[in-house]
Amino acid sequence: MKVELLNFTPEPEAAVASAARLCYTSRNAAEVKENLSRAEIVSLLRKLVAAGHLSPAEHASFTFAIEGVSRALSHQLVRHRIASYSQKSQRYVDEQNFKFITPPSIAADAEALALFQARMKELQAAYRELSKKVPREDARYLLPNAVETKLVCTFNARSLFNFFRLRCCRRAQWEIRALALKMREEVRRVAPVLFALAGPPCETEGICWEGEFSCGRAPEVRRREARDDGRPNLGA
């Protein structure tokens, strides 16, 4: 899996802080941004995120290039509707020698792996034969969820908070959780204060809302915080 942050709003933390401050001043947006110090930006962002006032975060956007993931993952990803997507087309791109993603549980079992790889080869052969007889847009109906895909997606920061809350959770499907963790790492690199408290509730609130399905991590998070004040580093 490869995740690259292609583009993002210049000075995303300043953009979000300026939008928030504008609500409470008679100055124009340019004046607000020009007069915000780094210390004020950090303080304001911490207050906004802690209070859950995230509408100003919609003014910062982040564009990712994603490769080496499956169609099973992309079907989950596009359920996050407040985002924009461009994806490799199976209608126009020849998939005769398609690459595929192998789940860890299959890779760890020799018999399962042999079966999985054999069926992938059969599907590749069937696709090649069928695509000689019908258009690719129809031959693709043979293709499995395991087929590797590529896409570009753009989220605003508020949508990313929701995405990380759901998909960084240990109960999320393994592949999209791996993607979410990589995406979070990328945005924390350019906006560490804004995304310091982005993640599942067990990390950000010390509580889990999964009920009987909880992995049990939340009590451990609370114990750690009580022991060493293990709050995330909010940057400077």
Secondary structure, DSSP 4 states (H G I P E B T S, - for coil): -EEEEEEE-SSHHHHHHHHHHHTT-SS-HHHHHHH--HHHHHHHHHHHHHHT--GGGGG-EEEEEEEEEEHHHHHHHTT--SEEEEE--TTTS--TT--B---HHHHT-HHHHHHHHHHHHHHHHHHHHHHTTS-HHHHGGG--TTBEEEEEEEEEHHHHHHHHHHHSSTTS-HHHHHHHHHHHHHHHHH-TTTTTT-S-HHHHTS----GGG--SHHHHHHHHHHHH--PPP---
